[in-house]
């Protein structure tokens, strides 16, 4: 008997379809149960936000082109934590997480507005770019180690100046124009840090480049980390950047390192850094660190969990900033109609060397005081208004949706230009990594501050790339990493 030909079965597609069907079944079951749960409306909003945040990664994974560190995935993750999980943490433990217990009735509305803002972000991110094809960028590589060394020294000077500047502002002391100007170079340290690790993990690093990495950048990282000791995000960034560089160089995710880093963040960095801030600023940094360690050692298990995991949740529940704006504005605090965005952006762009009397830009402190989040004792604490919160304070709900859409366009454009969707060299990959760091911080910060940092960084790196090519420190390489 002649056998009939058997059609090839697309096994992979069948498995994906089954997985997708299973997910829909689980989601449907959750939606059917939620109406019988307390705060069911909030849980439905958070679930919808979670599905929307997971959709870009799921779609890319199904199509075999998932870039774990594409900005949309990083921003989606932070958005869900800040405004999704943060909402749940706040309503379930308002005395520990909420800015004040009277804020709880506004959390659901804030979460819903953030959900609408995130949908606007996705529209801006994907709609204007209907094709994945991007113009071919120059795949540049280092020629020697001079470019890397010069950028590392400039960035280290900026990072050390940033530590001096932050300490002076916190203690109410004056600071020189030179320190303020140099501090604006601190993102160059992250760029050199990322570039050195990308080249190292590709296996193409020369002896001189390895010397710059382990002889200059690693010691510089330790010194800079000590000078900015109270900045948890800086310490975490310096730990995460090598992991991101390894992903782009080897296309392998170091999951163990990632999990360990998160645990260190929650149970080591958060309690240590927060306890460090309790002690008198007049004491030396070493004395404050020693006192913080002694205090932590005196805690029992309940206090340790309170000041580690509990503080972690309170710090990341940024939905409170959106909720407090919705509660107080415009009833008690007038809408600003761009006052916190447009003029501060211009002021941030003007270097202090050209404007010696430029006031210190402390919008985070102003926000906390305006909305009565801080007290006399905590008046110097920076309270991030978040991008949705500041947009609502200025323009209401339309501001959130339109502003987030414009942010999506900007993020996608820079991702396509620096490293996304096509093979590029280590210079552009390092640029993408340092921009990724800024996007993650952008969500919980201010519009003007975040925008100026990104634009200034792009200008600086483009100028440095041009100088590097002009003086032969960078060479065009047709091969990607």
Buried (B, 14 or more C-beta within 10 A) or exposed (E): EEEEEEEEEEEEEEEBEEEEEEEEEEBEEEBEEBEEEEBEBBBBBBBBBBEBBBEBBBEBEBEEEBBBBBBBBBBBBBBBBBBBBBBBBBBBBBEBBBBEEEBBEBBBBBBBBBBBBBBBBBBBBBEEBEEEEBEEBBBBBBBBBBBBBBBBBBBBBBBBBBBBBBBBBEEEEEBEBEBBBBBBBBBBBBBBBBBBBBBBBBEBBBEBBBBBBEEBBEEBBEBBBBBBBBBBBBBBBBBBBBBBBBBBBEEEBBEEBBEEBEEBBBBEBBBBBBBBBEBEBEEEBEEBBBBBEEBBEEBEEEBBBBBBBBBBBBBBBBBBBBBBBBBBBEEEBEBBEBEBBBEBBEBBEEEBEEEEEBEEBEBBBBBBBBBEBBEEEEEBBEBBBBBBBBBBBBBBBEBBBBBBBEBBBBBBBBBBBBBBBBBBBBBBBBBBBBBBBBBBBBBBBBBBBBBBBBBBBBEBBEEBBEEBBEEEBBBEBEEBB
